[in-house]
Each structure stands twice: as C-alpha cells, then as structure tokens.
Amino acid sequence: MDLGRRKAIKTIGTAGVVAATLPILGFPAIAQNRPLRVGIIAPKAGIAGTIGECGLQGTLFAVEKINAAGGIAGRMVELVIEEETNPKDSIERLRKLVLQDKVDCVQGIVSSGVSLAMGPAAEEMKALTIYWDGTTQDGVDETMAKPRYVFRSTDNECEAVMASLLVVKHWKGKFKTIAGINPDYSYGRNNWAAFQALLKKFGIEFTVVAEQWPKVGTLDLTSHVAALKAAKPDMIFSSLLFADLPVFMRTAHSAGLMEGTRFAFPAAGFQHTALKKEFTPEGMIFGHNTLYFDHPQANALQKEFVAYYHNKTKDYPHWEADRAYFAMQAYKAGVEKAQKAKNAWPSIEEIAAAMEGVKVDSLGGPGRMREDHIAEQTFYQGITTHKNKYDFPTLGVVDTMYSDQLQKPPGANFWKWIETAQIKL
C-alpha cells in the first residue's frame, strides 16, 4: 500500500511534464491531462495474501514501464489499492474506487467467490473491470453470460485440463485407482470433475477410491491425509493452491503417502518456492499456469521481471504477477486503440469495445482478450525435478500449451466441449 502511494505521488509530480510532450509522442493535446487512476483490489492477508502481493508486483512492474515510456495515450498511471476479502466487503471497495476515488479502471480479484458476486455489480455500475483470476464455469455460464464492462481471465479449469492431458500422455496404463483432495468450492469441484471427464474422454479406465474436500483455509489436513493413505490410490489429483498446499505436502510426506503414489497438482505453482525438496518429490505433474519463472527459453521481458521481483522480494514469482501484468497491458492496448480511432479521449464504452480482440505480450508469453471478454494466454506445466540450483523442485521438461486448446470457445458449454473437442496430447 505504501509503495503504491509513493508511486502515486511520483506520478502526480511528473504529469505536467508528460502533458507538455503529448504532440511529440503522437497523441493530440487533450483536456484530461490528469493521471489515469487504476484501482486494484487484491488480497493482502490470509491464505491468499502472498498471491495478492505477487500480483501487485506484476502491476507495479507494468506501471513503471508504462510511465517510463510516456504513460497510456500520454497520461501517467496512478494506482489506488484496496484489499480483497469477502464478496460483500470487496464489492463495497469497488463502489468506493468508482464513486469516491473516481478510478478509470478496476483490476485485480483472485477469488472465484468474489468474482462471481462482483461481476454483476461492476456491470450495473458501468465500471471497466479486468480480473486477474477467479473465472469459474459458474461465473461464465450463469452470472456473466455477456458482459459489457467486465473482462475475465482464462477459465480456471484450463490448468486442470492441461494436467489431465499430461496424466494421459505420461501415465496412461500406469494407474487404475485415483483419489482427489480438492478445495470445497467451485474451483476445486470443477477441477476434479474435469479431470475425471478427460480421463473418460481418452478411454482411461479408473476407479475413484477417495474424495477429500477440505474447506478453504483448513490447515490441519491430518485426517484428510490419513483417509487418502487408507484408500491406497495409485494416483492423487489435487487442486490445492493456497497456504494449505505446503501443509498438505509436509503432512503427506510425514505419513508416507508419497511412497509409490503418483501426484498431479495443476495449480501448485502458486506455492512453488514453499514446496521444499525435503518433502516435495520428483516426478510430480506440476502446474505453473501462465508464468514459469525458470523457463529455459524465457523471453527478455520475463527475465527482466524475474530479476526485478527477486531483487525486491528475495523470492521467485508465480503466475498472478503475469495475470496482473496482462490486465494492465490489455487496458493500455484498449485505451490507445480507442483513442487513436477517435482522435480524442475515449469513453469507457469505447475503451471496452476496443479491448475486444487486443493482443499483448505478457510476462509468460503472448496473450489476447477474446471478443467475449475472456483472456487467452500461454500455459506451462511439466514433471518435477530436483536437479536445479534451488531448494524447491522445478520442471525437468516444460510442456507449453496455448489456452485455445484448454478452454471452451465462445458460447460453448464447458462440459459439452470436453466431450466433443479435438484436444491434442
């Protein structure tokens, strides 16, 4: 929060200089030379606190680069940061940002529960809103069928689809019984259902021997691990992704659950540096979503950001940083596209329309915003190895897929799409 405020002060101090250079930059002089205000709603405490902080670093990195290059259509960017908590309070913070702070755009949101509740409120307020995450099938099919002002991330189920494909690719014929331990809300339930649907699609015969549904935030997983061990599955699929994931891994290791069991963790990248080698085995299918920090063929932008992040935090980033960076760049692309077409400052409606179809380079690779307001991005997963310079596992071989192979096309039903899609392994 303090860092965001310092940046806001710096932005305001340089606004006049930027306004004076607008014609040189190719943007016509406009009346609205005040900074663009972007509201950020992100978790800063609790089990998702580290995720929100990583996203904020992606936002700050994007804003630093944008402002250093002259801003968005010649206007500096100023951040106003609020905390994401429960749906009710988060929606009140959205209202504050729009009505009191007069922000031009709102970005953020990690929780599916918050995104489902906030979407209709943002549409009603005509608040241009770009989600970092939290796009579940319930939100796509039920509450946000045709949004005008809200733009969403790739489907949350993309990582489950990719992990399922890697299970088939690497382990077909090597397991007969499966078990799941997944968070007890729409994300976990959809991931587990998608995994089973894809096994059936590819003709994998299996028997479910255990299903565990810990509540979000549960940090005593002893009974869940004991139930899994008693079931003796050949393979365990888990979409745990918050602070409960390292706890699960430690508990499972201590209980001997790792011995002879295969694991698929489609969203483990959220906690990658907390999953130490001492209790996180090699040979797991491990998802990094849209940013794998140690990619051997990383582009210059990713390398710059990883160094920036490590210098500031002494840690290594995960995909929420990429989602935040993508959101800011998609907004920039939409504003500048609309401004160029109008040759004047565009309205919120014109910016929203211009964002449809924009393509940007994000930290994890190329992405675009579909016409139905759902992002397309590049995904990374693979099998873990201990052969690296870190105290946590990385990927031995990196599998890369673009999300047009992992999420349903516009207008389709996710579950019917799984049945009919021509998905490549």
Residue pairs with C-beta under 8 A, 6 or more apart in sequence:
1 44
1 81
3 60
4 40
4 56
4 60
4 79
4 80
4 81
7 60
7 63
7 64
7 78
7 79
8 35
8 78
8 79
8 80
11 35
11 67
11 76
11 77
11 78
12 35
12 76
12 78
14 67
14 76
15 33
15 34
15 35
15 75
15 76
16 33
18 33
18 70
18 71
18 74
18 75
18 76
19 29
19 33
19 74
21 70
21 74
22 28
22 29
22 30
22 33
22 74
23 29
25 70
25 74
27 73
27 74
27 339
28 343
28 344
30 74
30 344
30 345
31 345
32 75
32 345
33 74
33 75
34 75
35 71
35 75
35 76
35 77
35 78
36 71
36 72
36 75
36 76
36 77
36 78
36 104
36 105
36 335
37 78
37 79
37 80
37 101
37 102
37 103
37 104
38 63
38 77
38 78
38 79
38 80
38 103
38 104
38 105
38 106
38 107
38 328
38 331
39 79
39 80
39 81
39 82
39 94
39 97
39 98
39 101
39 103
39 105
39 106
39 107
39 108
40 56
40 59
40 79
40 80
40 81
40 82
40 106
40 107
40 108
41 82
41 83
41 84
41 90
41 93
41 94
41 97
41 106
41 107
41 108
41 109
42 52
42 53
42 55
42 56
42 81
42 83
42 84
42 108
42 109
42 110
42 132
42 324
43 49
43 51
43 52
43 83
43 84
43 85
43 110
43 111
44 52
44 53
44 83
44 84
45 83
46 85
46 217
47 216
47 217
47 242
47 243
47 244
48 84
48 110
48 111
48 242
50 243
51 110
51 242
51 270
51 318
51 320
52 83
52 84
52 108
52 110
52 320
54 309
54 317
54 318
54 320
54 321
55 108
55 110
55 132
55 320
55 321
55 323
55 324
56 81
56 324
57 308
57 309
57 312
57 313
57 317
57 321
57 324
58 305
58 317
58 320
58 321
58 322
58 323
58 324
58 325
58 328
58 363
59 79
59 107
59 324
59 325
59 327
59 328
60 79
61 305
61 308
61 309
61 321
61 325
62 324
62 325
62 328
62 329
63 77
63 79
63 328
66 72
66 77
66 328
66 332
67 76
67 77
71 77
72 331
72 332
72 335
72 336
73 335
73 336
73 339
73 345
77 328
80 97
80 101
80 103
82 93
82 96
82 97
83 93
84 90
84 93
84 108
84 109
84 110
84 111
84 114
86 113
86 114
87 111
87 113
87 114
87 116
87 117
87 118
88 117
90 109
90 114
90 117
90 118
91 117
91 118
91 121
94 106
94 118
94 121
94 122
94 125
94 127
94 129
95 121
95 125
97 103
97 106
97 127
98 106
98 125
98 127
99 125
104 128
104 348
105 128
105 129
105 130
105 331
106 122
106 127
106 128
106 129
106 130
107 129
107 130
107 131
107 132
107 324
107 327
107 328
107 331
108 131
108 132
108 324
108 327
109 115
109 118
109 131
109 132
109 133
109 134
110 132
110 133
110 134
110 320
111 133
111 134
112 134
112 135
112 136
112 138
112 139
112 156
112 185
112 186
112 187
113 134
113 185
113 186
114 134
115 131
115 133
115 134
115 135
115 136
115 139
115 152
116 134
116 136
116 138
116 139
116 143
116 144
116 186
118 129
119 129
119 139
119 143
119 144
119 147
119 150
119 152
120 143
120 144
122 129
122 149
122 150
123 144
123 147
123 148
123 149
123 150
126 149
126 348
126 349
127 149
128 149
128 151
128 331
128 348
128 351
128 352
129 149
129 150
129 151
130 150
130 151
130 327
130 330
130 331
131 150
131 151
131 152
131 153
131 327
132 153
132 320
132 323
132 324
132 327
133 153
133 156
133 320
133 323
134 152
134 153
134 156
135 152
135 153
135 154
135 155
135 156
135 374
136 155
136 156
136 157
136 186
136 187
136 190
137 155
137 156
137 157
137 186
137 190
137 414
137 415
138 186
139 152
140 152
140 155
140 374
140 414
141 413
141 414
144 150
144 152
146 372
147 373
148 349
148 352
149 348
149 352
150 373
151 327
151 330
151 352
151 355
151 369
151 373
151 374
151 375
152 373
152 374
152 375
153 323
153 374
153 375
154 290
154 374
154 375
154 376
154 377
154 379
154 403
154 406
154 407
155 374
155 403
155 406
155 407
155 408
155 414
156 187
156 190
156 191
157 190
157 191
157 194
157 407
157 414
158 289
158 379
158 403
158 406
158 407
159 191
159 239
159 266
159 267
159 287
159 289
159 379
159 381
159 406
160 190
160 191
160 192
160 194
160 195
160 239
160 266
161 194
161 198
161 406
161 407
161 418
161 423
162 266
162 287
162 379
162 381
162 399
162 401
162 406
163 195
163 237
163 264
163 265
163 266
163 285
163 287
163 381
164 194
164 195
164 198
164 199
164 264
165 198
165 401
165 423
165 425
166 264
166 285
166 381
166 382
166 383
166 399
167 195
167 199
167 235
167 237
167 264
167 285
168 198
168 199
168 202
168 204
168 425
169 425
170 285
170 383
171 235
171 262
172 202
172 204
174 234
174 262
175 206
175 234
175 235
175 262
176 205
176 206
176 207
176 234
177 206
177 207
177 208
177 209
177 231
177 232
177 233
177 234
177 235
178 196
178 199
178 206
178 207
178 208
178 209
178 233
178 234
178 235
178 236
178 237
179 208
179 209
179 210
179 211
179 212
179 228
179 231
179 233
179 235
179 236
179 237
180 192
180 195
180 208
180 210
180 211
180 212
180 236
180 237
180 238
181 212
181 213
181 214
181 221
181 224
181 228
181 236
181 238
181 240
181 248
182 188
182 189
182 191
182 192
182 212
182 213
182 237
182 238
182 239
182 240
183 213
183 214
183 215
183 216
183 239
183 240
183 241
183 242
183 244
184 213
184 214
184 215
184 216
185 216
187 239
188 213
188 239
188 240
189 213
191 237
191 239
191 266
191 267
192 211
192 237
192 239
193 415
194 414
194 418
195 237
195 264
196 206
196 208
197 415
197 418
197 419
198 418
198 423
199 206
201 418
201 419
201 423
202 425
209 231
209 232
209 233
210 227
210 228
210 230
210 231
210 233
212 224
212 227
212 228
214 221
214 224
214 240
214 244
216 242
216 244
217 242
217 244
218 244
219 243
219 244
219 247
220 247
221 244
221 247
221 248
221 251
222 251
224 248
225 248
225 251
225 252
225 255
225 257
226 255
228 236
228 252
228 257
229 255
229 256
229 257
233 261
234 261
234 262
235 261
235 262
235 263
235 264
236 257
236 261
236 262
236 263
236 264
237 263
237 264
237 266
238 245
238 248
238 263
238 264
238 265
239 265
239 266
239 267
240 248
240 265
240 267
240 268
241 267
241 268
241 270
241 271
242 270
242 271
243 271
245 265
245 268
245 270
245 271
245 274
245 275
246 271
246 274
246 275
249 275
249 279
249 280
250 279
252 258
252 279
253 278
253 279
253 280
254 279
258 281
262 283
262 284
262 285
263 281
263 284
263 285
264 284
264 285
265 284
265 285
265 286
265 287
266 285
266 287
266 381
267 287
267 289
268 275
268 284
268 286
268 287
269 286
269 287
269 288
269 289
269 291
269 292
269 318
269 319
270 289
270 318
270 319
270 320
271 318
272 286
272 288
272 293
272 316
272 318
272 392
272 393
273 315
273 316
273 390
273 392
274 392
275 392
275 393
276 391
276 392
277 386
277 391
277 392
277 393
280 384
280 392
280 393
281 384
281 393
282 383
282 384
282 385
282 386
282 393
282 396
283 383
283 384
284 383
284 384
284 393
285 381
285 382
285 383
286 381
286 382
286 383
286 384
286 393
286 395
287 379
287 380
287 381
288 318
288 319
288 380
288 381
288 382
288 395
289 318
289 319
289 322
289 379
289 380
290 319
290 322
290 323
290 326
290 362
290 364
290 365
290 367
290 377
290 378
290 379
290 380
291 302
291 317
291 318
291 319
291 321
291 322
291 363
291 364
291 380
292 364
292 380
292 395
292 398
293 302
293 306
293 316
293 317
293 318
294 316
294 388
294 390
294 394
294 395
295 302
295 380
295 398
296 398
298 306
299 361
299 365
301 361
301 363
302 363
302 364
305 317
305 321
305 325
305 363
306 316
306 317
309 315
309 316
309 317
309 321
310 316
316 390
317 363
319 364
321 363
322 362
322 363
322 364
322 377
325 362
325 363
326 360
326 362
326 363
326 367
326 375
326 377
329 360
329 361
329 362
330 355
330 358
330 360
330 367
330 369
330 375
331 351
331 355
332 360
333 355
333 358
333 359
333 360
334 351
334 352
334 354
334 355
334 358
334 369
335 346
335 351
335 354
337 354
337 355
337 358
338 346
338 350
338 351
338 353
338 354
339 345
339 346
341 350
341 354
342 350
346 354
355 369
355 373
356 369
356 370
356 371
356 373
357 368
357 369
357 370
357 371
358 368
358 369
359 366
359 367
359 368
360 366
360 367
360 368
361 367
362 377
364 377
364 378
364 380
365 377
365 378
365 400
366 377
366 378
367 375
367 376
367 377
367 378
368 375
368 376
369 375
369 376
370 376
370 410
371 410
372 410
372 411
374 407
374 410
375 403
376 402
376 403
376 404
376 407
377 402
377 403
378 400
378 401
378 402
378 403
379 400
379 401
379 402
379 403
379 406
380 395
380 398
380 399
380 400
381 395
381 398
381 399
382 395
382 396
382 397
382 398
382 399
383 395
383 396
383 397
384 393
384 394
384 395
384 396
385 393
385 394
385 395
385 396
386 393
387 396
388 394
405 423
405 424
407 414
408 414
408 417
408 421
409 417
